[in-house]
């Protein structure tokens, strides 16, 4: 009976399959990171290791190791004598991540615009229609998923795995913040920005596609800075930025 309350915690996590490929530490790391990015575990949440063990069906060792890795990635922080909690979103880290994305995805537009074929344009149009259908949900996960899918379509056409992996790694730092900001108003703005990117690709206009991508990513960063100022409990702002403000 003593273990029952722990098992009822974290209902958004599924027990790990015992015959799955890959080590337990990596699988725990992946599912907890995903829960943090999806905001199932919001910034500031204290993590109950015993409850994680009970819910995922693993021993304490892989959970402790996974949380140590997530601390190194900046997703959680270890508090002496208090335990582990989900870290606040780091605005400096987001700036660096967006710098990487902007450089790589703008260059991607220059590379793929001259060879944007009918199959790519049809896939992008389908994605835009699905985005429009998903508009309106407060902090809508469906719209966010489609947003990510559009960018992945473009990177897939580029065909450079190392570039795609670099963008995905950078995006991990931004996804929690993007979900916080995925309001109906931001969704409409994002859809318009995506439409401008696709319109430039249809014209095979590489420079216009680059500018449209840069405008889109700059708008996201501008909104994130505003969000950080309004939500200090969720976003960590460097002392120098606070002083400058």
Backbone as a ProteinNet text record, in pm:
[ID]
protein_1_A
[PRIMARY]
XXXXXXXXXXXXXXXXXXXXXXXXXXXXXXXXXXXXXXXXXXXXXXXXXXXXXXXXXXXXXXXXXXXXXXXXXXXXXXXXXXXXXXXXXXXXXXXXXXXXXXXXXXXXXXXXXXXXXXXXXXXXXXXXXXXXXXXXXXXXXXXXXXXXXXXXXXXXXXXXXXXXXXXXXXXXXXXXXXXXXXXXXXXXXXXXXXXXXXXXXXXXXXXXXXXXXXXXXXXXXXXXXXXXXXXXXXXXXXXXXXXXX
[TERTIARY]
81.7	0	85.4	203.7	285.9	329.1	343.3	389.1	279.4	154.5	45.9	40.4	53.1	47.7	153.8	276	383.3	346.7	284	248.7	144.1	66.2	-36	18.3	139.9	201.2	248.4	263.9	313	229.3	98.1	13.7	42.2	109.7	142.7	261.8	327.1	439.1	392.7	436	403.1	517.8	487.6	595.2	683.8	812.1	904.9	887.3	885.5	876.6	1006.3	993.8	1112.7	1198.5	1139.4	1216.4	1257.4	1246.5	1283.7	1434.2	1474.3	1615.8	1667.3	1795.4	1855.3	1861.2	1958.1	1975.9	1866	1844.9	1739.7	1767	1893.6	1926.1	1884.8	1919.8	1886.3	1736	1664.4	1519.5	1451.7	1498.2	1444	1474.6	1597.5	1636.2	1544.9	1518.4	1436.9	1294.2	1232.9	1091.8	1075.9	1171.3	1160.9	1187.2	1287	1312.6	1190.4	1126.7	1008.3	896.3	880.6	776.8	806.8	935.1	973.1	946.6	985	964.5	815.9	733.1	588.5	518.8	593.6	540.8	451.5	455	389.5	459.2	589.1	666.3	707.9	632.3	660.4	785.9	842.5	956.8	926.5	1025	1009.2	952.6	906.8	848.4	955.6	933.1	1023	995.3	1101.5	1089.1	1101.6	1003.5	1001	1063.4	1187.4	1258.1	1186.9	1137.8	1068.8	944.6	872.8	752.9	788.7	899	943.4	978.3	1049.9	1085.4	959.9	862.3	739.5	662.4	655.1	576.2	641.5	773.3	842.6	878.7	873.1	904.6	1053.1	1133.9	1279.7	1333.5	1461.3	1525.2	1569.7	1622.2	1662.1	1784.6	1872.6	1996.4	1972.1	1894.4	1876.5	1806.9	1718.3	1651.7	1752.5	1836.9	1937.6	2036.4	2080.1	2174.4	2110.9	1986.3	1916.7	1899.4	1864.8	1848.4	1982.7	2090.8	2223.1	2255	2219	2240.8	2153.9	2030.5	1940.1	1986.9	2051.5	2109	2221.2	2303.3	2411.3	2356	2238.5	2175	2101.5	2084.1	2016	1866.1	1814	1669.4	1626.1	1714.1	1682.5	1799.6	1776.5	1883.3	1875.9	1992	2001.6	2015.8	1927.3	1926.3	1979.2	2093.1	2147.7	2046.3	2032.7	1943.1	1794.3	1763	1621.7	1575.8	1666.3	1627.6	1653.3	1574.4	1591.5	1463.5	1476.4	1358.8	1381.4	1272.3	1278.4	1331.7	1433.4	1496.5	1406.2	1422.5	1356.7	1418.8	1344.5	1395.4	1504.2	1617.2	1731.3	1730	1708.2	1697.3	1827.6	1940.8	2069.5	2085.6	2046.4	2056.2	1965.4	1847.7	1755.4	1813.8	1880	1942	2047.5	2129.3	2232	2170.6	2067.3	2000.9	1938.4	1876.1	1815.1	1920.6	2035.1	2144.6	2185.2	2195.6	2231.1	2121.2	1997.4	1886.3	1878.6	1890.8	1878.4	1985.1	2108.9	2217.1	2193.7	2159.5	2147.2	2019.5	1908.1	1782.9	1773	1833.1	1837.6	1923.2	2035.7	2121.4	2051.1	1969.8	1891.3	1799	1736.1	1648	1724.4	1843.2	1923.1	1956.4	1977.2	2017.2	1900.6	1781.8	1673.8	1577.7	1572.5	1474.5	1487.8	1608.9	1618.3	1570.6	1565.9	1526.4	1400.8	1320.3	1194.5	1101.7	1073.7	994.9	848.3	768.9	624.6	590.9	668.5	640.2	659.4	768.1	791.9	683.3	649.6	550.3	413.1	380.3	252.6	251.3	363.6	372.6	362.6	426.3	419.4	277.4	209.8	71.3	-19.7	0.5	-79.1	-53.8	73.5	108.3	42.2	42.3	-19.8	-170.4	-233.5	-377.6	-405	-320	-337	-312.7	-213.3	-189.3	-312.9	-372.2	-491.1	-604.1	-618.5	-724.3	-697.8	-570.2	-534.1	-532.8	-563.2	-559.6	-661.7	-625	-724	-709.2	-633.3	-621.2	-514.5	-550.3	-454.5	-341.1	-218.7	-100.9	-119.6	-160.6	-198.9	-82.4	-81.1	23.6	17.5	-102	-117.6	-53.6	-79.3	-21.2	131.4	181.2	326.2	389.3	323.4	374.9	383.7	282.2	282.8	389	410	515.6	650.5	678.9	803.8	813.1	701.2	701.4	736.2	689.1	722.7	872.4	933.4	1078.5	1153.8	1104.1	1169	1159.4	1046.4	1032.9	1142.8	1167.5	1268.1	1408	1437.4	1569.1	1588.4	1481	1490.5	1529.2	1473.1	1505.6	1652	1702.6	1844.5	1931.7	1897.5	1965.8	2097.2	2125.3	2248.6	2214.7	2245.3	2206.7	2269	2393.6	2459.4	2393.7	2350.4	2280.1	2146.6	2074.6	1944.4	1961.1	2062	2083.8	2121.4	2200.8	2238.9	2116.7	2028.9	1906.5	1817.6	1804.3	1720.8	1775.4	1908	1968.4	1942	1956.1	1930	1782.6	1695.9	1552.4	1507.6	1580.1	1543.2	1541.8	1631.9	1636.5	1519	1457	1352.1	1211.5	1198	1064.2	974.1	1031.5	947.2	891.9	979.4	934.6	832.1	852.1	757.8	620.3	615.1	485	416.8	494.5	437.2	372.9	436.9	392.6	296.7	258.3	174.3	27.8	7.9	-126	-196.5	-328.3	-397.5	-340.8	-300.9	-246.9	-113.1	-27.3	103.4	88	-10	-33.2	-67	-153.3	-190.7	-68	13.5	134.7	231.2	246.3	336.2	288.6	158.7	105	132.5	112.5	141.1	289	376.5	520.6	556.4	494.2	517.9	468.2	354.6	300.6	396.1	460.7	556.1	676.6	722.1	833.3	794.9	677.5	632.9	610.1	553.4	531.2	662.8	767.7	898.4	955.8	935.3	983.7	910.9	781.2	706	759.6	814.7	872.7	1019.1	1070.4	1212.4	1301.7	1254.6	1327.1	1405.7	1532.2	1614	1631.5	1657.5	1681.6	1554.3	1440.2	1313.7	1282.5	1314	1291.1	1380.7	1505.6	1596.9	1543.2	1501.8	1451.5	1325.6	1239	1115.3	1146.1	1244.4	1282.9	1343.5	1429.6	1490.1	1384.6	1289.3	1181	1101.2	1072.4	996.8	1071.6	1198.8	1275.2	1301.7	1322.5	1340.3	1214	1097.4	970.8	952.5	991.3	981.2	1069.4	1192.5	1284.1	1235.4	1182.5	1128.7	1015	927.8	816.3	864.2	969.4	1023.1	1080.3	1149.1	1203.4	1089.6	981.5	866.5	803.8	793	737.6	823.1	955.2	1045.7	1023.9	1005.8	982.1	853.3	753.4	622.9	615	710	702.3	836.8	881.3	1013.1	1023.8	910.5	916.5	946.6	919.1	940	1068.9	1117.5	1233.3	1341.8	1462.9	1578.2	1642.2	1656.8	1716.5	1848.9	1953.1	2084.6	2078.9	2160.4	2159.9	2190.4	2278.7	2314.1	2195.8	2106.2	1989.4	1888.1	1875.5	1783.8	1828.8	1962.9	2015	1995.1	2014.5	1998.3	1854.5	1760.7	1619.2	1581.4
-121	0	126.5	116.2	236.8	287.5	192.6	235.7	286.7	270	308.2	456.9	548.4	690.6	730.3	676.9	708.9	664.6	550.4	499.8	586.6	659.6	742.5	877.9	911.7	1034.5	1018.7	1129.7	1132.8	1045.7	1065.7	982.8	1003.6	1112.1	1138.8	1056.2	981.9	895.9	751.5	683.3	541.9	456.9	345.4	256.1	214.2	202.2	162.3	14.8	-16.8	-156.7	-227.9	-343.4	-413.8	-468.8	-494.7	-553.4	-450	-320.8	-216.6	-213.4	-171.7	-157.5	-29.4	-30.3	87.9	74.4	142.1	133.4	204.4	160.5	219.3	366.3	402	541.3	632.1	592.4	674.5	685.3	577.3	580.7	667.4	658.9	746.1	891.5	917.9	1054.2	1107.8	1026.1	1070.9	1102	1014.4	1036.2	1153.9	1171.6	1284.4	1415.2	1416.2	1536.9	1573.9	1474.3	1500.5	1559.2	1508.7	1561.1	1705	1737.7	1875.2	1967.4	1923.9	2006.1	2028.6	1925.9	1937.1	2016.5	2051.8	2125.1	2039.7	1907.4	1821.2	1836.9	1865.4	1900.5	2047.1	2141.2	2283.8	2328	2443.6	2499	2511.7	2472.4	2482	2358.1	2261	2139.3	2054.5	2017.5	1924.1	1783	1709.9	1575.6	1471.2	1384.3	1277.1	1152.7	1121.4	1009	876.6	857.8	732.4	715.8	825.4	819.3	790.8	848.6	819.4	671.2	618.7	476.3	389.4	423.1	344.1	355	475	495.9	431.5	445.6	394.2	246.5	193.8	53	23.9	115.8	97.4	118.3	81	100.2	245.1	277.1	414.4	457.6	363.2	400.4	469.2	409.6	478.5	613.8	628.1	757	861.2	824.3	918.6	956.4	858.5	886.5	974	943.9	1022.5	1166.9	1187.4	1323.8	1397.4	1323.5	1385	1433.1	1353.5	1394	1514.2	1511.8	1623.9	1752	1738.8	1855.6	1913.1	1825	1871.2	1940.2	1897.8	1958.6	2087.9	2114.3	2235.7	2222.2	2099.5	2081.2	2071.3	2023.2	2016.6	2074.3	2104.3	2151.2	2077	2044.5	1971.5	2073	2063.6	2154.9	2080.2	2119.7	2049.6	2040	1920.5	1891.6	1905.3	1937.7	1956.7	1865	1820	1731.2	1792.1	1750.2	1793.3	1858.9	1969.6	2035	2071.2	2088.8	2130.1	2273.2	2294.3	2425.8	2525.1	2650.2	2754.9	2762.5	2814.9	2836.5	2943.9	2917.4	3008.5	3097.1	3227	3317.2	3325.5	3325.7	3327.5	3204.5	3088.2	2963.9	2970.3	3028.3	3042.6	3133.9	3240.6	3330.6	3257.1	3177.5	3103.6	2999.4	2931.5	2831.7	2895.2	3012.1	3079.4	3130.9	3173.1	3215.7	3101.1	2981	2863.4	2833	2833.1	2803.1	2904.4	3031.8	3136.6	3120.2	3095.4	3079.6	2959	2845.9	2722.9	2719	2764.3	2755.1	2862.3	2978.2	3078.2	3027.3	2965.1	2908.6	2794.2	2720.4	2612.7	2667.7	2781.8	2842.1	2878.1	2931.4	2965.2	2841.1	2729.1	2606.3	2536.6	2536.6	2454.1	2531.1	2663.7	2739.3	2714.6	2713.6	2693.2	2555.6	2460	2323.8	2276.1	2370	2331.3	2269.9	2140.9	2072	2061.4	2001.6	1993.6	1911.9	1806.7	1721.5	1798.6	1875.6	1954.8	2059.3	2131.1	2237.5	2182.3	2064.1	2002.1	1964	1911.5	1873.3	1996.8	2105.6	2229.3	2286.2	2279.9	2328.2	2246.4	2115.5	2030.7	2069.9	2093.2	2131.8	2264.6	2361.1	2491	2476.5	2390.8	2368.7	2306.9	2212.2	2149.4	2250.5	2338.5	2443.1	2531.8	2570.1	2655.7	2586.2	2455.7	2380.5	2368.9	2377.6	2362	2493.3	2603.5	2734.4	2742.3	2818.4	2854.9	2788.9	2680	2612.3	2681.5	2718.8	2782.6	2684.5	2728.4	2643.9	2511.2	2520.7	2402.2	2315.1	2194.1	2100.1	2060.4	2050.6	2010.1	2113.7	2239.7	2343.4	2341.4	2326.6	2323.2	2206.2	2090.7	1973.3	2000.6	2066.6	2098.8	2203.6	2296.3	2395.5	2324.6	2232.9	2157.9	2077.7	2019.8	1936	2016.4	2141.7	2224.2	2247.5	2280.9	2303.5	2174.7	2061.6	1934.3	1899.3	1932.6	1910.5	1983.5	2106.3	2186.8	2129.8	2087.6	2031.6	1895.5	1819.3	1689.4	1707.9	1810.2	1836.4	1877	1952.8	1989.9	1865.7	1766.9	1638.9	1631.4	1727.8	1725.9	1684	1560.2	1508	1586.2	1627.7	1699.9	1835.9	1899.3	2026.5	2003.8	1901.9	1873.5	1842	1763.9	1729.9	1853.8	1942.8	2065.9	2153.6	2163.7	2242.4	2178.9	2046.1	1977.3	1995.8	1989.4	2008.5	2150.3	2248.2	2386.7	2406.3	2340.8	2358.1	2304.6	2204.5	2149.5	2253.9	2351.9	2458.9	2555.2	2556.5	2654.4	2598.7	2467.1	2410.5	2437.8	2433.8	2463.2	2605.1	2698.8	2837.7	2853	2782.5	2792.9	2743.6	2638.1	2588.2	2687.5	2751.6	2855.8	2965.5	2996.8	3109.6	3068.9	2941.7	2896.1	2935.2	3064	3118.5	3131.4	3148.6	3168.4	3284.3	3392.3	3507.3	3474	3403.7	3367.1	3264.1	3176.3	3077.7	3146.7	3247.3	3319.5	3385.9	3449.8	3515.2	3413.3	3299.9	3195.6	3142.8	3120	3070.7	3170.4	3299.2	3400.5	3398.6	3383.1	3378.4	3254.6	3142.4	3019.5	3034.7	3097.8	3119.1	3203.7	3302.7	3386.3	3304.1	3211.6	3123.7	3038	2977	2888	2966.4	3086.2	3168.8	3199	3228.6	3255.7	3130.4	3015.8	2890.6	2859.7	2889.9	2865.5	2949.9	3066.1	3152.8	3117.6	3018.7	2981.4	3102.5	3190.1	3312.2	3285.3	3250.7	3208.9	3320.8	3441.5	3551	3586.5	3584.8	3612.5	3503.1	3378.7	3268.4	3283.1	3322.6	3344.8	3454.9	3567.3	3678.9	3638.8	3561.2	3519.2	3428.4	3340	3253.8	3335.7	3431.1	3515.4	3598.7	3651.2	3729.7	3643.8	3521.8	3429.3	3400.8	3363.5	3327.7	3450.4	3566.8	3689.2	3722.7	3700.9	3729.6	3638.2	3512.8	3419.2	3465.6	3507.2	3549.7	3677.1	3769.3	3893.1	3862.6	3770.4	3734.8	3664.6	3583.4	3513.6	3612.1	3715.2	3816.4	3884.8	3917.9	3977.7	3883	3755.8	3655	3643.2	3647.5	3635.7	3749.1	3868.7	3981.6	3969.8	3905.3	3891.5	3769.5	3676.2	3549.2	3513.8	3591.8	3567	3433.4	3375.5	3246.1	3132.8	3153.7	3048.1	3065.9	3189.3	3218	3286.1	3231.1	3289.8	3391.5	3515.3	3623.2	3662.1	3674.8	3710.6	3845.6	3859.2	3981.7	4105.1	4089.3	4205.7	4254.2	4159.6	4200.3	4270.7	4221.1	4283.9	4425.6	4442.9	4576.2	4670.8	4617.8	4700.2	4745.6	4659.2	4692.2	4803.3
0	0	0	64.3	74.6	-61.3	-156.9	-289.2	-378.6	-341	-430.6	-462.3	-364.6	-399.4	-500.8	-487	-581.1	-721.6	-732.7	-865	-933.5	-853	-914.1	-961	-921	-967.7	-1112	-1180.4	-1318.8	-1413.7	-1417.1	-1503.7	-1652.1	-1688.7	-1828.5	-1876.5	-1787	-1824.6	-1833.1	-1936.8	-1952.3	-1897.9	-1832.5	-1786.8	-1903.7	-1878.3	-1983.6	-2015.2	-2144.4	-2186.1	-2149.3	-2089.7	-2041.2	-2154.1	-2269.6	-2379.6	-2483.3	-2448.1	-2544	-2562.9	-2683.6	-2712.1	-2646.2	-2613.7	-2552.9	-2402	-2340	-2197.2	-2120.9	-1997.3	-1914.5	-1885.6	-1863.4	-1832.1	-1947	-2070.6	-2186.8	-2204.7	-2183.1	-2201.6	-2095.2	-1970.7	-1866.5	-1900.1	-1941.7	-1979.3	-2088.6	-2188.7	-2301.5	-2259.7	-2179.2	-2144.5	-2048.2	-1956.8	-1863.6	-1936.8	-2025.5	-2104.2	-2186.4	-2248.4	-2328.8	-2243.2	-2122.1	-2032.7	-1992.6	-1977.1	-1943.6	-2061.4	-2181.3	-2301.1	-2325.8	-2303.4	-2325.9	-2215.4	-2110.4	-1994.5	-1905.4	-1922.8	-1825	-1689.6	-1695.5	-1576.1	-1592.2	-1538.5	-1558.5	-1483.4	-1520.9	-1448.2	-1299.3	-1216.4	-1071.5	-1006.1	-1085.4	-1028.4	-960.4	-835	-766.3	-817	-842.3	-899.2	-788.8	-781.2	-682.4	-746.4	-707.6	-769.4	-744.4	-622.9	-591.6	-678	-699.4	-782.2	-928.1	-975.5	-1112.2	-1126.2	-1029.2	-1032.9	-1039.8	-953.1	-948.9	-1079.2	-1134	-1255.3	-1377	-1389.9	-1507.2	-1494.3	-1371.8	-1352.3	-1359.2	-1304.9	-1306.9	-1166.1	-1147.7	-1018.2	-1001.8	-885.8	-856.1	-937.8	-970	-1039	-1173.8	-1267	-1395.5	-1382.6	-1284.9	-1265	-1218.1	-1120.4	-1070.8	-1180.9	-1257.4	-1366.1	-1473.9	-1507.6	-1610.5	-1565.2	-1439.4	-1389.1	-1387.4	-1360.7	-1367.3	-1508	-1607.4	-1746.7	-1782.8	-1736.9	-1766.4	-1697.5	-1581.7	-1516	-1601.6	-1660.6	-1747.8	-1872.2	-1916.4	-2033.7	-1998.2	-1868.6	-1826.6	-1807.8	-1813.9	-1799.4	-1652.9	-1566.6	-1424.4	-1346.6	-1219.2	-1131.7	-999.9	-947.2	-821.1	-708.4	-610.3	-496.4	-374.2	-321	-203.8	-90.7	-38.5	74.3	39.9	-84.3	-120.4	-233	-315.9	-424.5	-561.3	-658.1	-796.6	-845.5	-916	-969.8	-1115.9	-1186.4	-1326.2	-1332.9	-1413.7	-1422.4	-1494.9	-1458.5	-1535.6	-1675	-1769.3	-1903.6	-1896.9	-1958	-1953.2	-2077.9	-2058.5	-2173.2	-2251.2	-2181.9	-2251.4	-2340.1	-2286.2	-2362.9	-2485.4	-2468.1	-2581	-2688.4	-2647.2	-2745.1	-2828.1	-2760.7	-2833	-2926.5	-2876.4	-2958.8	-3082.7	-3064.2	-3178.9	-3276.2	-3226	-3312.3	-3406	-3348.9	-3429.2	-3530.6	-3485.3	-3576.5	-3689.8	-3655.3	-3756.9	-3864.6	-3822.5	-3919.6	-4010.1	-3950.5	-4028.3	-4111.8	-4056.8	-4131.9	-4239.6	-4217.5	-4324.2	-4440.2	-4407.8	-4512.4	-4583.9	-4510.2	-4571.6	-4679.4	-4654	-4753.8	-4881.3	-4865.9	-4983.4	-5066.1	-4996.2	-5065.5	-5133.2	-5070.1	-5124.8	-5214.5	-5202.9	-5282.1	-5432.7	-5488.4	-5633.8	-5679.4	-5588.2	-5627	-5554	-5508.6	-5443.5	-5546.7	-5533.1	-5635.1	-5594	-5683.3	-5661	-5536.8	-5511.1	-5395.3	-5264.7	-5256.6	-5136.5	-5119.3	-5225.8	-5215	-5177.3	-5229.4	-5193	-5045.6	-4996.7	-4855.7	-4765.5	-4808.2	-4730.1	-4729.2	-4843.2	-4848.6	-4756.9	-4754.5	-4664.4	-4519.4	-4487.5	-4351.5	-4313.4	-4405.4	-4377.1	-4356.5	-4436.6	-4418.6	-4281.2	-4241.6	-4110.7	-3998	-4016.4	-3917.3	-3902.4	-4014.7	-4009	-3933.7	-3958.2	-3890.2	-3740.1	-3701.1	-3559.6	-3483.3	-3551.1	-3485.1	-3371.2	-3268.8	-3168	-3034.2	-3025.2	-2896.2	-2812.1	-2690.9	-2600.2	-2570.5	-2594.8	-2576.1	-2650.1	-2776	-2851.8	-2892.6	-2841	-2878	-3023.7	-3080.5	-3220	-3312.7	-3289	-3373.2	-3361.1	-3239.7	-3218.6	-3293.6	-3291.9	-3362.8	-3513.3	-3567.5	-3710.3	-3743.6	-3652.7	-3668.4	-3682.4	-3591	-3598.1	-3727.7	-3769.2	-3889.8	-4014.1	-4022.4	-4138.4	-4147	-4036	-4036.2	-4069.2	-4022.1	-4051.6	-4200.2	-4262.2	-4406.1	-4483.1	-4445.5	-4514.1	-4492.2	-4369.9	-4340.6	-4406.7	-4418.6	-4487.6	-4634.1	-4697.6	-4837.6	-4851.5	-4755.2	-4758.5	-4761.1	-4678.6	-4683.5	-4608.2	-4521.3	-4443	-4300.4	-4266	-4135.2	-4020.4	-4036.1	-3926.8	-3903.3	-4010.2	-3995.8	-3924.6	-3967.3	-3904.5	-3756.3	-3721.8	-3581.5	-3499.8	-3559.8	-3489.3	-3463.1	-3562.2	-3544.4	-3438.4	-3441.5	-3343.2	-3201.8	-3187.7	-3055.8	-3005.4	-3093.5	-3054.6	-3021.2	-3096.7	-3075.9	-2940.6	-2888.5	-2758.9	-2649.2	-2659.2	-2559.9	-2574.5	-2691.4	-2719.8	-2706.9	-2715.3	-2728.6	-2608.2	-2487.2	-2371	-2379.4	-2415.2	-2426.4	-2537.2	-2649.3	-2760	-2718.7	-2638.8	-2594.5	-2501.1	-2413.6	-2328.4	-2412.8	-2526.1	-2608.5	-2719.8	-2723.7	-2834	-2809.6	-2790.5	-2769.6	-2904.8	-2904.9	-3033	-3114.7	-3048.3	-3120.7	-3185.8	-3110.9	-3166.3	-3278.1	-3265.2	-3370.4	-3503.7	-3498.2	-3620.5	-3682.2	-3598.4	-3649.7	-3709.1	-3642.3	-3691.7	-3826.6	-3838.4	-3965.6	-4077.8	-4053	-4155.1	-4193.7	-4094.1	-4122.2	-4202.5	-4169.5	-4246.6	-4390.7	-4407.1	-4542.1	-4626.1	-4563.4	-4636.6	-4681.4	-4597.3	-4634.8	-4754	-4747.3	-4855.5	-4984.3	-4973.6	-5093.2	-5163.3	-5087.1	-5147.4	-5213	-5151	-5210	-5340.5	-5345	-5469.2	-5583.9	-5552.9	-5655.9	-5685.2	-5611	-5620.4	-5590.1	-5503.2	-5468.8	-5339.9	-5356.7	-5242.9	-5141.4	-5187.9	-5093.4	-5016.5	-5084.4	-5015.2	-4913.5	-4947.7	-4855	-4732.2	-4755.1	-4642.3	-4551.5	-4610.4	-4530.8	-4454.4	-4518.7	-4452	-4332.4	-4347.8	-4235.7	-4123.5	-4157.2	-4054.6	-3981.6	-4056.8	-3995.3	-3897.7	-3938.1	-3853.4	-3723.1	-3732.6	-3613.4	-3525.5	-3587.6	-3508.9	-3430	-3491.5	-3423.1	-3302.3	-3317.6	-3205.5	-3089.6	-3121.9	-3016.2	-2948.4	-3026.9	-2969.2	-2872.8	-2911.4	-2824.5	-2698.4	-2712.8	-2596.4	-2495.2	-2542.4	-2451.1	-2374.7	-2445	-2378.1	-2277.8	-2314.7	-2224.5	-2098.6	-2116.2	-2001.6	-1902.1	-1953.5	-1864.6	-1786.2	-1846.7	-1780.3	-1688.8	-1703	-1630.3	-1567.4	-1469.1	-1409.3	-1336.3	-1296.4	-1229.3	-1326.1	-1454.1	-1553.3	-1631.5	-1641.6	-1726	-1644.3	-1652	-1582.3	-1674.6	-1624.9	-1702.3	-1638.2	-1720.5	-1668.2	-1597.2	-1495	-1414.9	-1500	-1599.7	-1682.2	-1763	-1805.6	-1882.2	-1790.9	-1669.9	-1574	-1542.3	-1526.1	-1497	-1613.9	-1736.5	-1855.8	-1873.3	-1834.8	-1847.7	-1751.4
[MASK]
+++++++++++++++++++++++++++++++++++++++++++++++++++++++++++++++++++++++++++++++++++++++++++++++++++++++++++++++++++++++++++++++++++++++++++++++++++++++++++++++++++++++++++++++++++++++++++++++++++++++++++++++++++++++++++++++++++++++++++++++++++++

